[in-house]
Amino acid sequence: MPVLRWVLLLLAAWVGAANAQSPDTALANGWNTLCAGATPGSALANRCAEIFAGGPNSRERAAGGNFLGEIPGQGRAATRDGAPDDDALRTDLGAGWSVFASADTGRLTRRDGTNEAPFDGDTGALSAGVDWAPSPDWQLGLLANHTRDELDFLGSQGSLRTNFTGLIAVGGWSLTDAIALDGYAGRLQGDYRVRRAINFTLLSGVAIDTVANASIDAERSLAGVGLTWAIPNGAWEWQLGAGLDWQRTELDAYAETGGSGLALLVPARAITSRRGRLDAALARNVSANWGVWQPMLRLGWRREFANPARPLAVTFVNDGSATPIRFDTDDADPAWGEVGLGAVFIFTGGHSAFIEYRQRFGHDFLQERLLSVGWRMELP
């Protein structure tokens, strides 16, 4: 009996893998069923008639030209690092109030996925906030944060634009002179603007070149905790860190407009990322007549514990039978490294600044590069 049970489990796993379909394959295999339910006289019914009379491989050509692989890719903007910059989490502050601001700009590129369309993307964020240190060992703060992402899918004219704005609370506690605990939690409200290009030509000569658009409300929650251990050695200092970051982005269901009969209904979705992180940084304190600056080289490792491949089903707006077209997303990168090069500047009079460039390495799909700058001023 145990042997039979294992055989059945392996067979079920094999069947599940065999049923997993790419977006293009799922749509190519689904035209007959969904077109049977198309509302008579609708634009979808007209497209179906053209596809069926389109000649050899018309179903495959039309499926590929719908670029359904861009839909699961919409969630990838939600998986980039959303933690506040290190300057917002500093615990080596004097008692009292301080204000700070930071900005970052970056680049996202995705390649090599099976079910998700590749893209190039630009990212950016602005933050400003206030800190209160009731004692040198404690820090509490609140920052306003605005992030934006602009993804351009390759192979089509499709694009994605996102904006999120909200508040993030931060806090830190110096357990000893060398060990500090920090954390953050926040919620951002946002929107997605989606442009899905539809472009295909059939051997019959029929050509479709149009665009489907949508605007989506979204909400992002994020939180994290980290522990840092500083090991000074003369002017040099090792900084070792570990932590866990959690982020969840919820997208409302939406209906596309336009599309010449090929507009879609996409259900509500949630994309969750839960990452572990380890960092090691080597810094050197250099004195100058204006203060102290600290160049730093950082190496890190990230491990994703969530965001696996999952099924997604979409339907066509003019399909009265609401036939689902089911396909899978791709897995997220399971693990990758990060390298960073930066510096902290501490000026006389209670001012400080930082700059850092960092990027991923050893990733499977998603590359991220980021340049961050920030300024802090302690209030009298």
TORTI-122720 format. One record per residue (C-alpha): x, y, z; residue in one letter. Coordinates in steps of 0.1 Angstrom, whole numbers, padded with zeros to 4 digits, always signed. Layout:
! residues N
XYZA/...
This chain:
! residues 380
+0000+0000+0000M/+0028+0026+0008P/+0043+0019-0026V/+0010+0024-0044L/+0005+0057-0025R/+0038+0070-0036W/+0031+0059-0072V/-0002+0078-0071L/+0015+0109-0056L/+0041+0109-0083L/+0015+0104-0110L/-0005+0133-0097A/+0026+0155-0096A/+0034+0145-0132W/-0001+0152-0144V/-0001+0186-0126G/+0032+0195-0144A/+0018+0184-0177A/-0013+0205-0173N/+0007+0236-0165A/+0005+0258-0196Q/+0021+0290-0208S/-0002+0319-0215P/+0002+0315-0253D/-0005+0278-0252T/-0035+0282-0229A/-0051+0308-0252L/-0043+0289-0284A/-0060+0258-0269N/-0089+0278-0256G/-0102+0296-0287W/-0128+0270-0296N/-0144+0270-0261T/-0144+0307-0254L/-0155+0317-0290C/-0185+0294-0286A/-0196+0316-0257G/-0189+0350-0274A/-0218+0373-0274T/-0234+0372-0310P/-0225+0403-0330G/-0199+0414-0305S/-0164+0425-0315A/-0151+0393-0299L/-0173+0372-0321A/-0159+0390-0351N/-0124+0384-0340R/-0132+0347-0335C/-0146+0344-0370A/-0114+0360-0384E/-0092+0337-0364I/-0110+0305-0375F/-0108+0316-0411A/-0072+0329-0408G/-0054+0300-0422G/-0027+0276-0408P/-0016+0284-0372N/-0041+0312-0369S/-0050+0302-0333R/-0013+0303-0323E/-0006+0336-0341R/-0036+0352-0324A/-0027+0338-0290A/+0009+0351-0292G/-0003+0385-0303G/-0024+0389-0272N/+0007+0390-0250F/-0010+0375-0220L/+0025+0369-0205G/+0025+0406-0195E/-0003+0400-0170I/+0016+0379-0144P/+0046+0402-0150G/+0026+0431-0136Q/+0033+0417-0101G/+0071+0419-0104R/+0072+0456-0097A/+0058+0446-0063A/+0088+0424-0055T/+0116+0449-0054R/+0131+0460-0021D/+0107+0483-0003G/+0126+0488+0030A/+0135+0523+0040P/+0171+0534+0034D/+0196+0527+0061D/+0197+0564+0071D/+0161+0562+0082A/+0169+0533+0105L/+0201+0547+0121R/+0203+0542+0159T/+0236+0562+0165D/+0218+0595+0170L/+0220+0619+0198G/+0190+0624+0220A/+0164+0648+0206G/+0146+0655+0172W/+0160+0652+0137S/+0146+0654+0102V/+0157+0634+0072F/+0150+0630+0035A/+0162+0605+0009S/+0157+0596-0028A/+0166+0567-0049D/+0165+0558-0086T/+0170+0524-0101G/+0167+0500-0130R/+0148+0467-0132L/+0153+0442-0159T/+0136+0408-0162R/+0148+0380-0186R/+0146+0343-0191D/+0111+0335-0177G/+0088+0310-0194T/+0054+0324-0186N/+0061+0360-0179E/+0071+0386-0205A/+0105+0402-0201P/+0108+0439-0195F/+0130+0469-0188D/+0120+0492-0160G/+0128+0524-0142D/+0121+0528-0105T/+0123+0557-0080G/+0113+0567-0045A/+0112+0598-0024L/+0110+0598+0014S/+0110+0625+0041A/+0104+0621+0078G/+0111+0630+0114V/+0128+0611+0142D/+0127+0614+0179W/+0154+0599+0201A/+0142+0600+0237P/+0176+0587+0247S/+0208+0578+0228P/+0196+0541+0229D/+0162+0546+0214W/+0149+0560+0181Q/+0113+0564+0169L/+0104+0579+0135G/+0077+0584+0109L/+0084+0589+0072L/+0062+0597+0042A/+0071+0576+0012N/+0063+0578-0025H/+0075+0551-0050T/+0069+0547-0087R/+0077+0520-0112D/+0077+0522-0150E/+0080+0489-0169L/+0082+0486-0207D/+0076+0450-0219F/+0099+0438-0246L/+0084+0425-0279G/+0053+0446-0277S/+0042+0482-0270Q/+0028+0471-0236G/+0037+0490-0204S/+0030+0493-0167L/+0031+0524-0146R/+0026+0523-0108T/+0025+0549-0080N/+0023+0542-0042F/+0022+0568-0014T/+0019+0562+0023G/+0035+0563+0058L/+0061+0541+0073I/+0069+0539+0110A/+0105+0531+0120V/+0122+0523+0153G/+0156+0513+0167G/+0171+0502+0199W/+0208+0500+0207S/+0211+0469+0229L/+0248+0476+0235T/+0274+0500+0220D/+0279+0474+0193A/+0245+0457+0187I/+0214+0475+0174A/+0179+0462+0166L/+0157+0481+0141D/+0124+0476+0125G/+0098+0493+0102Y/+0061+0488+0092A/+0039+0508+0069G/+0011+0509+0044R/+0009+0525+0010L/-0020+0533-0013Q/-0014+0531-0050G/-0026+0525-0085D/-0015+0506-0116Y/-0020+0519-0152R/-0018+0490-0176V/-0013+0491-0214R/-0015+0457-0232R/-0007+0459-0269A/-0025+0434-0291I/-0008+0428-0324N/-0009+0399-0348F/-0013+0391-0385T/-0030+0360-0399L/-0021+0343-0432L/-0055+0353-0445S/-0042+0389-0444G/-0063+0400-0414V/-0042+0422-0391A/-0050+0434-0356I/-0031+0463-0341D/-0048+0478-0311T/-0044+0485-0273V/-0063+0474-0242A/-0060+0497-0212N/-0068+0495-0175A/-0065+0514-0143S/-0062+0494-0111I/-0064+0504-0074D/-0038+0487-0052A/-0026+0486-0016E/+0009+0477-0003R/+0018+0466+0032S/+0054+0461+0043L/+0073+0454+0075A/+0107+0442+0085G/+0131+0437+0114V/+0169+0436+0115G/+0199+0432+0138L/+0233+0449+0132T/+0266+0441+0150W/+0294+0466+0146A/+0330+0454+0153I/+0355+0483+0154P/+0392+0478+0148N/+0410+0511+0149G/+0398+0532+0120A/+0382+0502+0104W/+0348+0487+0113E/+0330+0455+0103W/+0292+0456+0103Q/+0274+0423+0103L/+0236+0423+0098G/+0207+0399+0095A/+0169+0405+0091G/+0136+0395+0076L/+0115+0417+0052D/+0078+0411+0044W/+0058+0429+0016Q/+0023+0422+0003R/+0007+0441-0027T/-0030+0436-0033E/-0044+0444-0068L/-0081+0449-0073D/-0099+0430-0101A/-0101+0450-0133Y/-0117+0451-0168A/-0097+0463-0197E/-0112+0489-0221T/-0105+0490-0259G/-0088+0459-0274G/-0112+0456-0304S/-0131+0428-0287G/-0101+0412-0270L/-0103+0431-0237A/-0099+0410-0206L/-0114+0406-0171L/-0085+0400-0146V/-0093+0388-0111P/-0080+0404-0079A/-0046+0392-0069R/-0021+0395-0041A/+0017+0392-0044I/+0036+0384-0012T/+0073+0385-0007S/+0090+0373+0025R/+0128+0375+0024R/+0157+0367+0047G/+0188+0388+0045R/+0224+0386+0056L/+0249+0414+0052D/+0286+0420+0058A/+0301+0455+0054A/+0336+0468+0058L/+0339+0505+0065A/+0367+0529+0074R/+0364+0561+0094N/+0383+0590+0079V/+0386+0623+0097S/+0385+0656+0079A/+0384+0693+0090N/+0346+0693+0082W/+0338+0661+0101G/+0341+0624+0094V/+0333+0603+0063W/+0330+0566+0062Q/+0334+0547+0029P/+0318+0513+0029M/+0317+0481+0009L/+0288+0458+0015R/+0281+0422+0004L/+0247+0406+0010G/+0227+0375+0005W/+0189+0373+0001R/+0166+0344+0003R/+0130+0344-0009E/+0106+0323+0012F/+0074+0332-0006A/+0060+0342-0040N/+0061+0308-0057P/+0045+0301-0092A/+0007+0301-0090R/-0022+0297-0114P/-0040+0327-0129L/-0072+0327-0149A/-0085+0355-0171V/-0117+0358-0191T/-0127+0379-0221F/-0151+0408-0215V/-0174+0397-0244N/-0174+0360-0236D/-0209+0354-0222G/-0198+0320-0209S/-0168+0335-0190A/-0145+0307-0202T/-0114+0309-0180P/-0080+0309-0197I/-0057+0294-0171R/-0019+0296-0170F/+0008+0298-0144D/+0031+0326-0133T/+0068+0320-0130D/+0087+0313-0098D/+0104+0343-0082A/+0142+0343-0078D/+0149+0318-0049P/+0181+0335-0038A/+0206+0361-0050W/+0235+0383-0038G/+0238+0420-0035E/+0269+0442-0036V/+0269+0478-0025G/+0294+0507-0025L/+0287+0538-0006G/+0297+0564+0020A/+0283+0582+0051V/+0293+0618+0058F/+0290+0632+0093I/+0294+0670+0094F/+0299+0693+0124T/+0267+0709+0136G/+0245+0677+0136G/+0242+0671+0098H/+0249+0639+0080S/+0245+0625+0045A/+0248+0592+0027F/+0252+0578-0008I/+0251+0542-0020E/+0250+0522-0052Y/+0240+0485-0050R/+0229+0458-0074Q/+0220+0422-0075R/+0241+0393-0087F/+0236+0355-0090G/+0199+0360-0098H/+0178+0338-0122D/+0153+0364-0136F/+0152+0398-0120L/+0181+0422-0120Q/+0179+0454-0098E/+0203+0483-0097R/+0197+0512-0073L/+0214+0545-0064L/+0203+0561-0031S/+0212+0595-0015V/+0200+0610+0017G/+0204+0639+0042W/+0197+0642+0079R/+0197+0672+0102M/+0195+0670+0140E/+0173+0698+0154L/+0184+0720+0183P/
